[in-house]
Amino acid sequence: MIELLPVRDLAACCAPLTRDTIPAEQAADLAHRLKALADPTRLRLISIVAASADQEACVCDLTEPVGLSQPTVSHHLKLLVDAGFLTRSKRGTWSYYRLVPGSLDAVAGLLTTT
Amino acid sequence: MIELLPVRDLAACCAPLTRDTIPAEQAADLAHRLKALADPTRLRLISIVAASADQEACVCDLTEPVGLSQPTVSHHLKLLVDAGFLTRSKRGTWSYYRLVPGSLDAVAGLLTTT
């Protein structure tokens, strides 16, 4: 398990991939985040959360659209939380997931060549 | 093995992840490309190629900076070629790899929320 920078610091610290050769530590961090995104189910989950009102969704509304059980969906969501793309808050019976503002943009910024 | 769109069509066809719920097929395509990028060695290789003069580099110049054997480096490069990020041309003894213009930006564009 590598120590991840807060996702906001990623954009502040790091030059885009194509400007200079990326240092090994930065490559490990970015690879870890891209791995968290590099799954069709997780992309759909983050997309559903992000397209929801207030960019927040209840786990109870996420199982049906991706056609998977709640434990499986919760596992995918945990990986996205660990990588800094979502936050989780528990209210009553359910967990709610929210997109971390700027997190996807930070990764996109490192890939952009212009 | 999924059928990948040409990388330029990816940007033309597809709305950003966070605007609407991403369709399953688009999620599979994007996940495949992100997987190709989601490795520290491959990120360093693409970064070295992109930061080279003319965004092109000989495989003979790529082994030393990443500290891996040429067959291993060639394997990583092949995954990047297959995913549409690099092109390969053979000149004399060596293969040369070039960044596909717009390929990283197409992926970045799908992740951007603004």
gemmi code that builds the backbone of each chain (N, CA, C; Angstrom):
import gemmi

chains = {
    "A": [
        ("MET", (0.870, -1.204, 0.000), (0.000, 0.000, 0.000), (0.894, 1.238, 0.000)),
        ("ILE", (0.770, 2.082, -0.992), (1.582, 3.287, -1.011), (0.846, 4.405, -0.267)),
        ("GLU", (1.640, 5.354, 0.198), (1.077, 6.521, 0.893), (0.637, 7.527, -0.170)),
        ("LEU", (-0.662, 7.778, -0.274), (-1.155, 8.701, -1.294), (-1.167, 10.123, -0.770)),
        ("LEU", (-0.814, 11.037, -1.636), (-0.993, 12.461, -1.341), (-2.485, 12.774, -1.316)),
        ("PRO", (-2.914, 13.789, -0.546), (-4.282, 14.266, -0.732), (-4.456, 14.661, -2.208)),
        ("VAL", (-5.618, 14.365, -2.742), (-5.779, 14.510, -4.184), (-5.580, 15.955, -4.648)),
        ("ARG", (-5.889, 16.918, -3.793), (-5.662, 18.320, -4.166), (-4.177, 18.618, -4.343)),
        ("ASP", (-3.366, 17.991, -3.492), (-1.928, 18.233, -3.575), (-1.319, 17.647, -4.839)),
        ("LEU", (-1.993, 16.638, -5.379), (-1.514, 15.995, -6.592), (-1.361, 17.023, -7.708)),
        ("ALA", (-2.393, 17.846, -7.868), (-2.357, 18.859, -8.923), (-1.333, 19.939, -8.596)),
        ("ALA", (-1.235, 20.280, -7.312), (-0.331, 21.363, -6.922), (1.135, 20.946, -7.051)),
        ("CYS", (1.397, 19.679, -6.741), (2.800, 19.251, -6.661), (3.417, 18.906, -7.997)),
        ("CYS", (2.535, 18.411, -8.903), (3.078, 17.538, -9.939), (2.879, 18.106, -11.333)),
        ("ALA", (3.922, 18.008, -12.123), (3.848, 18.468, -13.501), (3.126, 17.416, -14.346)),
        ("PRO", (2.467, 17.858, -15.440), (1.837, 16.884, -16.321), (2.859, 15.869, -16.843)),
        ("LEU", (2.338, 14.695, -17.051), (3.072, 13.526, -17.528), (3.986, 13.802, -18.712)),
        ("THR", (3.541, 14.674, -19.610), (4.240, 14.814, -20.884), (5.221, 15.983, -20.903)),
        ("ARG", (5.272, 16.764, -19.811), (6.167, 17.926, -19.824), (7.603, 17.496, -19.555)),
        ("ASP", (7.764, 16.692, -18.492), (9.075, 16.155, -18.138), (8.883, 14.701, -17.779)),
        ("THR", (9.982, 13.962, -17.704), (9.863, 12.580, -17.270), (9.334, 12.555, -15.838)),
        ("ILE", (8.289, 11.807, -15.642), (7.612, 11.755, -14.352), (8.504, 11.005, -13.343)),
        ("PRO", (8.704, 11.552, -12.125), (9.517, 10.833, -11.129), (8.806, 9.548, -10.682)),
        ("ALA", (9.602, 8.584, -10.215), (9.063, 7.261, -9.863), (7.944, 7.347, -8.823)),
        ("GLU", (8.122, 8.215, -7.831), (7.125, 8.295, -6.756), (5.786, 8.824, -7.273)),
        ("GLN", (5.881, 9.830, -8.133), (4.669, 10.400, -8.719), (3.992, 9.379, -9.633)),
        ("ALA", (4.789, 8.598, -10.350), (4.236, 7.549, -11.228), (3.483, 6.515, -10.408)),
        ("ALA", (4.027, 6.157, -9.237), (3.365, 5.162, -8.381), (2.033, 5.698, -7.864)),
        ("ASP", (2.021, 6.958, -7.467), (0.798, 7.577, -6.966), (-0.271, 7.633, -8.061)),
        ("LEU", (0.121, 8.146, -9.222), (-0.845, 8.282, -10.321), (-1.340, 6.911, -10.794)),
        ("ALA", (-0.438, 5.926, -10.853), (-0.839, 4.574, -11.275), (-1.876, 3.996, -10.314)),
        ("HIS", (-1.675, 4.233, -9.028), (-2.614, 3.738, -8.027), (-4.008, 4.343, -8.249)),
        ("ARG", (-4.058, 5.635, -8.519), (-5.365, 6.286, -8.733), (-6.004, 5.836, -10.029)),
        ("LEU", (-5.177, 5.677, -11.071), (-5.742, 5.229, -12.344), (-6.276, 3.808, -12.227)),
        ("LYS", (-5.598, 2.976, -11.427), (-6.076, 1.603, -11.204), (-7.452, 1.615, -10.541)),
        ("ALA", (-7.634, 2.527, -9.605), (-8.942, 2.620, -8.938), (-10.041, 2.977, -9.947)),
        ("LEU", (-9.683, 3.774, -10.946), (-10.676, 4.174, -11.961), (-10.833, 3.142, -13.070)),
        ("ALA", (-9.817, 2.299, -13.263), (-9.737, 1.459, -14.463), (-10.576, 0.195, -14.370)),
        ("ASP", (-11.840, 0.371, -14.098), (-12.763, -0.754, -14.011), (-14.138, -0.256, -14.460)),
        ("PRO", (-14.780, -0.984, -15.372), (-16.046, -0.475, -15.918), (-17.097, -0.207, -14.841)),
        ("THR", (-17.195, -1.088, -13.844), (-18.195, -0.882, -12.790), (-17.868, 0.368, -11.986)),
        ("ARG", (-16.600, 0.543, -11.639), (-16.242, 1.719, -10.835), (-16.430, 3.008, -11.633)),
        ("LEU", (-16.152, 2.963, -12.931), (-16.402, 4.160, -13.745), (-17.893, 4.483, -13.773)),
        ("ARG", (-18.717, 3.452, -13.882), (-20.161, 3.700, -13.894), (-20.628, 4.238, -12.541)),
        ("LEU", (-20.085, 3.679, -11.455), (-20.485, 4.142, -10.122), (-20.110, 5.610, -9.911)),
        ("ILE", (-18.882, 5.952, -10.253), (-18.447, 7.337, -10.053), (-19.258, 8.274, -10.958)),
        ("SER", (-19.595, 7.780, -12.129), (-20.392, 8.568, -13.063), (-21.804, 8.790, -12.532)),
        ("ILE", (-22.406, 7.751, -11.965), (-23.761, 7.890, -11.403), (-23.742, 8.865, -10.227)),
        ("VAL", (-22.744, 8.703, -9.352), (-22.632, 9.615, -8.200), (-22.471, 11.054, -8.692)),
        ("ALA", (-21.570, 11.234, -9.644), (-21.259, 12.596, -10.107), (-22.428, 13.232, -10.836)),
        ("ALA", (-23.228, 12.416, -11.514), (-24.360, 12.962, -12.275), (-25.609, 13.117, -11.400)),
        ("SER", (-25.524, 12.689, -10.121), (-26.672, 12.800, -9.217), (-26.808, 14.233, -8.692)),
        ("ALA", (-27.995, 14.536, -8.151), (-28.206, 15.840, -7.528), (-27.184, 16.006, -6.413)),
        ("ASP", (-26.548, 17.167, -6.331), (-25.505, 17.459, -5.334), (-24.307, 16.524, -5.441)),
        ("GLN", (-24.158, 15.842, -6.549), (-23.048, 14.885, -6.732), (-22.950, 13.920, -5.557)),
        ("GLU", (-24.111, 13.486, -5.065), (-24.152, 12.539, -3.961), (-25.207, 11.482, -4.240)),
        ("ALA", (-24.914, 10.220, -3.856), (-25.883, 9.137, -4.053), (-25.812, 8.149, -2.898)),
        ("CYS", (-26.977, 7.585, -2.585), (-27.090, 6.536, -1.564), (-26.679, 5.204, -2.186)),
        ("VAL", (-25.963, 4.397, -1.408), (-25.581, 3.080, -1.924), (-26.823, 2.293, -2.341)),
        ("CYS", (-27.941, 2.591, -1.691), (-29.199, 1.890, -2.011), (-29.676, 2.195, -3.430)),
        ("ASP", (-29.208, 3.295, -4.007), (-29.592, 3.635, -5.386), (-28.531, 3.235, -6.409)),
        ("LEU", (-27.457, 2.612, -5.944), (-26.344, 2.307, -6.856), (-26.300, 0.841, -7.288)),
        ("THR", (-26.937, -0.027, -6.538), (-26.842, -1.461, -6.873), (-27.624, -1.785, -8.146)),
        ("GLU", (-28.828, -1.259, -8.272), (-29.683, -1.615, -9.411), (-29.059, -1.191, -10.747)),
        ("PRO", (-28.583, 0.050, -10.883), (-28.046, 0.454, -12.199), (-26.845, -0.370, -12.658)),
        ("VAL", (-26.034, -0.866, -11.730), (-24.863, -1.647, -12.175), (-25.127, -3.155, -12.108)),
        ("GLY", (-26.287, -3.534, -11.566), (-26.691, -4.948, -11.600), (-25.821, -5.858, -10.754)),
        ("LEU", (-25.339, -5.335, -9.615), (-24.475, -6.146, -8.747), (-25.015, -6.089, -7.318)),
        ("SER", (-24.551, -7.027, -6.497), (-25.020, -7.079, -5.107), (-24.470, -5.896, -4.313)),
        ("GLN", (-25.118, -5.605, -3.190), (-24.652, -4.468, -2.401), (-23.241, -4.663, -1.838)),
        ("PRO", (-22.869, -5.867, -1.351), (-21.478, -6.030, -0.889), (-20.447, -5.776, -1.991)),
        ("THR", (-20.762, -6.234, -3.206), (-19.830, -6.008, -4.323), (-19.734, -4.519, -4.643)),
        ("VAL", (-20.882, -3.872, -4.686), (-20.887, -2.433, -4.972), (-20.138, -1.677, -3.868)),
        ("SER", (-20.359, -2.071, -2.615), (-19.675, -1.401, -1.501), (-18.163, -1.585, -1.585)),
        ("HIS", (-17.736, -2.759, -2.031), (-16.298, -3.002, -2.220), (-15.719, -2.046, -3.276)),
        ("HIS", (-16.413, -1.933, -4.410), (-15.936, -1.018, -5.456), (-15.905, 0.431, -4.930)),
        ("LEU", (-16.944, 0.799, -4.198), (-17.009, 2.168, -3.670), (-15.872, 2.429, -2.683)),
        ("LYS", (-15.520, 1.418, -1.898), (-14.421, 1.578, -0.938), (-13.108, 1.874, -1.656)),
        ("LEU", (-12.868, 1.198, -2.775), (-11.639, 1.459, -3.536), (-11.617, 2.903, -4.044)),
        ("LEU", (-12.779, 3.401, -4.441), (-12.853, 4.788, -4.920), (-12.679, 5.791, -3.772)),
        ("VAL", (-13.170, 5.426, -2.582), (-12.942, 6.274, -1.399), (-11.461, 6.274, -1.049)),
        ("ASP", (-10.854, 5.086, -1.020), (-9.430, 4.972, -0.653), (-8.528, 5.755, -1.616)),
        ("ALA", (-8.934, 5.820, -2.871), (-8.116, 6.528, -3.863), (-8.414, 8.025, -3.896)),
        ("GLY", (-9.365, 8.472, -3.068), (-9.602, 9.907, -2.943), (-10.638, 10.492, -3.886)),
        ("PHE", (-11.387, 9.637, -4.580), (-12.380, 10.168, -5.524), (-13.758, 10.374, -4.902)),
        ("LEU", (-14.082, 9.581, -3.882), (-15.387, 9.701, -3.232), (-15.188, 9.847, -1.725)),
        ("THR", (-16.159, 10.490, -1.076), (-16.227, 10.424, 0.390), (-17.503, 9.682, 0.759)),
        ("ARG", (-17.488, 9.101, 1.935), (-18.623, 8.298, 2.403), (-19.129, 8.900, 3.702)),
        ("SER", (-20.428, 9.045, 3.810), (-20.994, 9.430, 5.111), (-22.197, 8.541, 5.388)),
        ("LYS", (-22.295, 8.131, 6.645), (-23.384, 7.241, 7.032), (-24.494, 8.091, 7.647)),
        ("ARG", (-25.702, 7.927, 7.120), (-26.854, 8.629, 7.702), (-27.976, 7.604, 7.851)),
        ("GLY", (-28.331, 7.308, 9.104), (-29.340, 6.268, 9.345), (-28.800, 4.925, 8.868)),
        ("THR", (-29.618, 4.217, 8.125), (-29.261, 2.862, 7.685), (-28.234, 2.864, 6.561)),
        ("TRP", (-28.171, 3.938, 5.780), (-27.460, 3.883, 4.510), (-26.184, 4.718, 4.483)),
        ("SER", (-25.293, 4.300, 3.629), (-24.110, 5.114, 3.337), (-24.380, 5.945, 2.093)),
        ("TYR", (-23.898, 7.185, 2.137), (-24.023, 8.098, 1.006), (-22.620, 8.428, 0.493)),
        ("TYR", (-22.491, 8.462, -0.816), (-21.191, 8.700, -1.446), (-21.262, 9.997, -2.245)),
        ("ARG", (-20.188, 10.753, -2.116), (-20.131, 12.065, -2.758), (-18.807, 12.187, -3.509)),
        ("LEU", (-18.857, 12.800, -4.671), (-17.643, 13.036, -5.454), (-16.767, 14.065, -4.744)),
        ("VAL", (-15.490, 13.803, -4.612), (-14.559, 14.784, -4.041), (-14.272, 15.839, -5.109)),
        ("PRO", (-14.673, 17.092, -4.837), (-14.495, 18.128, -5.862), (-13.025, 18.232, -6.282)),
        ("GLY", (-12.793, 18.267, -7.566), (-11.440, 18.446, -8.078), (-10.628, 17.175, -8.212)),
        ("SER", (-11.139, 16.059, -7.714), (-10.316, 14.842, -7.711), (-10.103, 14.285, -9.111)),
        ("LEU", (-11.175, 14.207, -9.890), (-11.019, 13.714, -11.266), (-10.253, 14.727, -12.109)),
        ("ASP", (-10.487, 16.002, -11.848), (-9.780, 17.053, -12.605), (-8.280, 17.019, -12.330)),
        ("ALA", (-7.912, 16.671, -11.087), (-6.478, 16.598, -10.754), (-5.800, 15.520, -11.596)),
        ("VAL", (-6.451, 14.375, -11.724), (-5.886, 13.297, -12.539), (-5.880, 13.694, -14.013)),
        ("ALA", (-6.999, 14.266, -14.460), (-7.085, 14.704, -15.860), (-5.975, 15.705, -16.176)),
        ("GLY", (-5.717, 16.598, -15.221), (-4.693, 17.620, -15.429), (-3.305, 17.030, -15.642)),
        ("LEU", (-3.036, 15.917, -14.978), (-1.723, 15.284, -15.142), (-1.588, 14.590, -16.493)),
        ("LEU", (-2.724, 14.231, -17.088), (-2.685, 13.545, -18.387), (-2.718, 14.509, -19.567)),
        ("THR", (-3.162, 15.726, -19.307), (-3.328, 16.691, -20.399), (-1.970, 17.133, -20.933)),
        ("THR", (-1.861, 17.255, -22.240), (-0.567, 17.604, -22.827), (-0.463, 19.096, -23.153)),
        ("THR", (-1.571, 19.805, -23.105), (-1.520, 21.209, -23.533), (-1.529, 22.163, -22.338)),
    ],
    "B": [
        ("MET", (-10.969, -9.584, -25.170), (-10.448, -8.353, -25.802), (-11.601, -7.534, -26.362)),
        ("ILE", (-11.742, -6.305, -25.898), (-12.818, -5.476, -26.424), (-12.336, -4.734, -27.661)),
        ("GLU", (-13.298, -4.355, -28.481), (-13.007, -3.577, -29.694), (-12.905, -2.110, -29.292)),
        ("LEU", (-11.715, -1.542, -29.435), (-11.535, -0.141, -29.024), (-11.834, 0.804, -30.173)),
        ("LEU", (-12.484, 1.903, -29.858), (-12.625, 2.997, -30.821), (-11.258, 3.613, -31.088)),
        ("PRO", (-11.058, 4.179, -32.292), (-9.863, 5.021, -32.446), (-9.900, 6.112, -31.384)),
        ("VAL", (-8.739, 6.438, -30.856), (-8.705, 7.309, -29.682), (-9.295, 8.694, -29.970)),
        ("ARG", (-9.179, 9.146, -31.207), (-9.765, 10.453, -31.550), (-11.291, 10.420, -31.451)),
        ("ASP", (-11.881, 9.265, -31.817), (-13.338, 9.147, -31.772), (-13.855, 9.121, -30.345)),
        ("LEU", (-13.000, 8.713, -29.445), (-13.374, 8.656, -28.037), (-13.832, 10.025, -27.554)),
        ("ALA", (-13.053, 11.038, -27.889), (-13.406, 12.393, -27.470), (-14.637, 12.885, -28.224)),
        ("ALA", (-14.733, 12.509, -29.500), (-15.845, 13.005, -30.307), (-17.166, 12.365, -29.896)),
        ("CYS", (-17.106, 11.084, -29.518), (-18.346, 10.335, -29.295), (-18.943, 10.548, -27.928)),
        ("CYS", (-18.032, 10.814, -26.965), (-18.409, 10.445, -25.599), (-18.453, 11.659, -24.687)),
        ("ALA", (-19.484, 11.726, -23.886), (-19.613, 12.809, -22.920), (-18.724, 12.525, -21.713)),
        ("PRO", (-18.266, 13.585, -21.026), (-17.472, 13.362, -19.815), (-18.235, 12.516, -18.801)),
        ("LEU", (-17.463, 11.752, -18.083), (-17.920, 10.838, -17.041), (-18.950, 11.436, -16.092)),
        ("THR", (-18.789, 12.707, -15.771), (-19.586, 13.280, -14.688), (-20.822, 14.017, -15.190)),
        ("ARG", (-20.993, 14.110, -16.514), (-22.144, 14.869, -17.014), (-23.414, 14.017, -16.930)),
        ("ASP", (-23.311, 12.797, -17.457), (-24.417, 11.840, -17.407), (-23.837, 10.498, -17.026)),
        ("THR", (-24.711, 9.575, -16.653), (-24.224, 8.229, -16.355), (-23.616, 7.630, -17.626)),
        ("ILE", (-22.406, 7.179, -17.502), (-21.646, 6.653, -18.635), (-22.267, 5.313, -19.082)),
        ("PRO", (-22.513, 5.117, -20.391), (-23.044, 3.833, -20.848), (-22.017, 2.711, -20.655)),
        ("ALA", (-22.516, 1.481, -20.535), (-21.641, 0.333, -20.221), (-20.512, 0.168, -21.234)),
        ("GLU", (-20.837, 0.367, -22.518), (-19.821, 0.143, -23.552), (-18.689, 1.172, -23.457)),
        ("GLN", (-19.086, 2.407, -23.210), (-18.094, 3.476, -23.062), (-17.249, 3.244, -21.804)),
        ("ALA", (-17.887, 2.742, -20.754), (-17.152, 2.443, -19.517), (-16.110, 1.352, -19.769)),
        ("ALA", (-16.458, 0.348, -20.561), (-15.512, -0.744, -20.856), (-14.323, -0.218, -21.653)),
        ("ASP", (-14.605, 0.638, -22.623), (-13.541, 1.212, -23.456), (-12.600, 2.064, -22.598)),
        ("LEU", (-13.176, 2.957, -21.812), (-12.355, 3.849, -20.986), (-11.575, 3.069, -19.932)),
        ("ALA", (-12.204, 2.053, -19.336), (-11.513, 1.239, -18.329), (-10.301, 0.538, -18.952)),
        ("HIS", (-10.462, 0.050, -20.167), (-9.356, -0.615, -20.856), (-8.178, 0.343, -21.057)),
        ("ARG", (-8.484, 1.549, -21.469), (-7.391, 2.528, -21.682), (-6.739, 2.945, -20.371)),
        ("LEU", (-7.562, 3.137, -19.344), (-7.000, 3.529, -18.052), (-6.122, 2.415, -17.494)),
        ("LYS", (-6.522, 1.164, -17.733), (-5.704, 0.027, -17.281), (-4.332, 0.049, -17.953)),
        ("ALA", (-4.324, 0.399, -19.221), (-3.042, 0.476, -19.938), (-2.130, 1.536, -19.306)),
        ("LEU", (-2.736, 2.600, -18.805), (-1.948, 3.682, -18.186), (-1.613, 3.406, -16.723)),
        ("ALA", (-2.406, 2.543, -16.076), (-2.358, 2.414, -14.615), (-1.224, 1.523, -14.134)),
        ("ASP", (-0.032, 1.844, -14.536), (1.154, 1.093, -14.123), (2.322, 2.064, -14.071)),
        ("PRO", (3.069, 2.072, -12.963), (4.135, 3.076, -12.832), (5.157, 3.019, -13.967)),
        ("THR", (5.538, 1.825, -14.394), (6.513, 1.729, -15.488), (5.941, 2.293, -16.784)),
        ("ARG", (4.696, 1.951, -17.080), (4.114, 2.450, -18.334), (3.920, 3.967, -18.290)),
        ("LEU", (3.578, 4.507, -17.124), (3.467, 5.966, -17.011), (4.823, 6.619, -17.247)),
        ("ARG", (5.872, 6.003, -16.707), (7.202, 6.584, -16.911), (7.609, 6.477, -18.383)),
        ("LEU", (7.299, 5.349, -19.023), (7.668, 5.181, -20.430), (6.953, 6.211, -21.309)),
        ("ILE", (5.661, 6.360, -21.101), (4.904, 7.310, -21.928), (5.402, 8.731, -21.651)),
        ("SER", (5.786, 8.986, -20.410), (6.292, 10.292, -20.037), (7.639, 10.571, -20.702)),
        ("ILE", (8.504, 9.575, -20.725), (9.815, 9.745, -21.369), (9.646, 9.976, -22.872)),
        ("VAL", (8.762, 9.167, -23.493), (8.513, 9.332, -24.932), (7.971, 10.734, -25.205)),
        ("ALA", (6.985, 11.141, -24.410), (6.319, 12.429, -24.658), (7.249, 13.605, -24.420)),
        ("ALA", (8.170, 13.452, -23.475), (9.084, 14.554, -23.161), (10.316, 14.561, -24.071)),
        ("SER", (10.422, 13.568, -24.973), (11.559, 13.500, -25.892), (11.371, 14.479, -27.055)),
        ("ALA", (12.479, 14.751, -27.741), (12.407, 15.580, -28.939), (11.464, 14.909, -29.927)),
        ("ASP", (10.573, 15.694, -30.531), (9.551, 15.189, -31.470), (8.613, 14.163, -30.838)),
        ("GLN", (8.555, 14.103, -29.532), (7.711, 13.122, -28.822), (7.929, 11.710, -29.369)),
        ("GLU", (9.195, 11.400, -29.652), (9.543, 10.065, -30.158), (10.803, 9.579, -29.447)),
        ("ALA", (10.846, 8.266, -29.156), (12.030, 7.700, -28.511), (12.277, 6.284, -29.012)),
        ("CYS", (13.571, 5.953, -29.090), (14.015, 4.605, -29.468), (13.901, 3.707, -28.244)),
        ("VAL", (13.462, 2.478, -28.469), (13.391, 1.534, -27.347), (14.767, 1.391, -26.685)),
        ("CYS", (15.815, 1.586, -27.469), (17.174, 1.474, -26.935), (17.473, 2.542, -25.882)),
        ("ASP", (16.698, 3.626, -25.895), (16.891, 4.683, -24.897), (15.908, 4.588, -23.729)),
        ("LEU", (15.050, 3.566, -23.753), (13.992, 3.491, -22.738), (14.284, 2.475, -21.640)),
        ("THR", (15.178, 1.547, -21.902), (15.423, 0.490, -20.914), (16.166, 1.032, -19.692)),
        ("GLU", (17.194, 1.833, -19.930), (18.026, 2.312, -18.817), (17.232, 3.180, -17.824)),
        ("PRO", (16.453, 4.149, -18.293), (15.753, 4.997, -17.315), (14.760, 4.241, -16.438)),
        ("VAL", (14.159, 3.173, -16.949), (13.197, 2.456, -16.100), (13.832, 1.237, -15.424)),
        ("GLY", (15.094, 0.932, -15.784), (15.825, -0.132, -15.092), (15.257, -1.525, -15.313)),
        ("LEU", (14.736, -1.762, -16.535), (14.158, -3.081, -16.831), (14.762, -3.610, -18.139)),
        ("SER", (14.618, -4.909, -18.353), (15.168, -5.527, -19.563), (14.388, -5.061, -20.797)),
        ("GLN", (15.021, -5.209, -21.960), (14.332, -4.771, -23.179), (13.053, -5.558, -23.468)),
        ("PRO", (13.025, -6.891, -23.285), (11.750, -7.591, -23.507), (10.621, -7.093, -22.605)),
        ("THR", (10.949, -6.805, -21.350), (9.924, -6.300, -20.426), (9.441, -4.920, -20.866)),
        ("VAL", (10.391, -4.069, -21.223), (10.023, -2.732, -21.693), (9.189, -2.829, -22.971)),
        ("SER", (9.574, -3.730, -23.880), (8.817, -3.888, -25.131), (7.396, -4.367, -24.857)),
        ("HIS", (7.253, -5.227, -23.867), (5.905, -5.692, -23.489), (5.041, -4.526, -22.998)),
        ("HIS", (5.609, -3.703, -22.116), (4.860, -2.538, -21.629), (4.506, -1.593, -22.786)),
        ("LEU", (5.460, -1.391, -23.692), (5.220, -0.493, -24.824), (4.109, -1.039, -25.722)),
        ("LYS", (4.079, -2.357, -25.899), (3.040, -2.971, -26.733), (1.642, -2.689, -26.158)),
        ("LEU", (1.517, -2.768, -24.840), (0.216, -2.477, -24.224), (-0.205, -1.027, -24.487)),
        ("LEU", (0.765, -0.137, -24.482), (0.470, 1.277, -24.748), (0.122, 1.510, -26.223)),
        ("VAL", (0.773, 0.742, -27.108), (0.428, 0.813, -28.535), (-0.986, 0.275, -28.748)),
        ("ASP", (-1.276, -0.885, -28.149), (-2.597, -1.511, -28.322), (-3.724, -0.614, -27.806)),
        ("ALA", (-3.446, 0.151, -26.773), (-4.474, 1.027, -26.206), (-4.560, 2.370, -26.941)),
        ("GLY", (-3.692, 2.565, -27.937), (-3.810, 3.764, -28.780), (-3.027, 4.971, -28.310)),
        ("PHE", (-2.128, 4.780, -27.334), (-1.368, 5.935, -26.839), (-0.044, 6.149, -27.575)),
        ("LEU", (0.529, 5.071, -28.078), (1.804, 5.176, -28.792), (1.676, 4.514, -30.167)),
        ("THR", (2.507, 4.967, -31.107), (2.678, 4.209, -32.345), (4.121, 3.716, -32.390)),
        ("ARG", (4.325, 2.643, -33.126), (5.649, 2.026, -33.205), (6.071, 2.009, -34.661)),
        ("SER", (7.326, 2.403, -34.917), (7.860, 2.215, -36.269), (9.259, 1.628, -36.153)),
        ("LYS", (9.530, 0.702, -37.053), (10.828, 0.024, -37.023), (11.738, 0.695, -38.041)),
        ("ARG", (12.928, 1.124, -37.581), (13.897, 1.713, -38.508), (15.235, 1.078, -38.205)),
        ("GLY", (15.749, 0.302, -39.175), (16.992, -0.427, -38.925), (16.773, -1.451, -37.833)),
        ("THR", (17.684, -1.482, -36.876), (17.631, -2.484, -35.814), (16.565, -2.187, -34.774)),
        ("TRP", (16.205, -0.903, -34.637), (15.443, -0.498, -33.453), (14.004, -0.110, -33.760)),
        ("SER", (13.181, -0.240, -32.747), (11.814, 0.279, -32.817), (11.779, 1.655, -32.156)),
        ("TYR", (11.017, 2.530, -32.784), (10.834, 3.878, -32.254), (9.368, 4.067, -31.881)),
        ("TYR", (9.168, 4.713, -30.758), (7.810, 4.895, -30.252), (7.492, 6.379, -30.197)),
        ("ARG", (6.263, 6.677, -30.623), (5.854, 8.078, -30.698), (4.492, 8.231, -30.010)),
        ("LEU", (4.300, 9.322, -29.300), (3.019, 9.602, -28.666), (1.963, 9.900, -29.731)),
        ("VAL", (0.804, 9.293, -29.632), (-0.303, 9.596, -30.547), (-0.912, 10.938, -30.121)),
        ("PRO", (-0.833, 11.954, -30.993), (-1.327, 13.273, -30.591), (-2.795, 13.197, -30.180)),
        ("GLY", (-3.111, 13.811, -29.083), (-4.501, 13.881, -28.635), (-4.977, 12.680, -27.834)),
        ("SER", (-4.168, 11.627, -27.755), (-4.668, 10.403, -27.104), (-4.825, 10.580, -25.592)),
        ("LEU", (-3.828, 11.158, -24.951), (-3.942, 11.389, -23.505), (-4.986, 12.461, -23.213)),
        ("ASP", (-5.064, 13.452, -24.101), (-6.045, 14.521, -23.904), (-7.468, 13.985, -24.032)),
        ("ALA", (-7.662, 12.996, -24.904), (-9.004, 12.416, -25.060), (-9.453, 11.755, -23.771)),
        ("VAL", (-8.550, 11.023, -23.142), (-8.875, 10.383, -21.867), (-9.076, 11.439, -20.777)),
        ("ALA", (-8.169, 12.418, -20.745), (-8.285, 13.498, -19.748), (-9.622, 14.216, -19.900)),
        ("GLY", (-10.040, 14.430, -21.142), (-11.293, 15.132, -21.412), (-12.502, 14.392, -20.838)),
        ("LEU", (-12.433, 13.073, -20.842), (-13.558, 12.292, -20.303), (-13.600, 12.352, -18.778)),
        ("LEU", (-12.464, 12.623, -18.159), (-12.410, 12.677, -16.689), (-12.702, 14.076, -16.147)),
        ("THR", (-12.557, 15.074, -16.999), (-12.704, 16.454, -16.544), (-14.166, 16.754, -16.204)),
        ("THR", (-14.374, 17.486, -15.118), (-15.751, 17.746, -14.692), (-16.229, 19.130, -15.137)),
        ("THR", (-15.323, 19.958, -15.596), (-15.755, 21.334, -15.926), (-15.889, 21.536, -17.426)),
    ],
}
model = gemmi.Model(1)
for chain_id, residues in chains.items():
    chain = gemmi.Chain(chain_id)
    for i, (resn, *xyz) in enumerate(residues, 1):
        res = gemmi.Residue()
        res.name, res.seqid = resn, gemmi.SeqId(i, " ")
        for name, pos in zip(("N", "CA", "C"), xyz):
            atom = gemmi.Atom()
            atom.name, atom.element = name, gemmi.Element(name[0])
            atom.pos, atom.b_iso = gemmi.Position(*pos), 0.0
            res.add_atom(atom)
        chain.add_residue(res)
    model.add_chain(chain)
structure = gemmi.Structure()
structure.add_model(model)
structure.setup_entities()
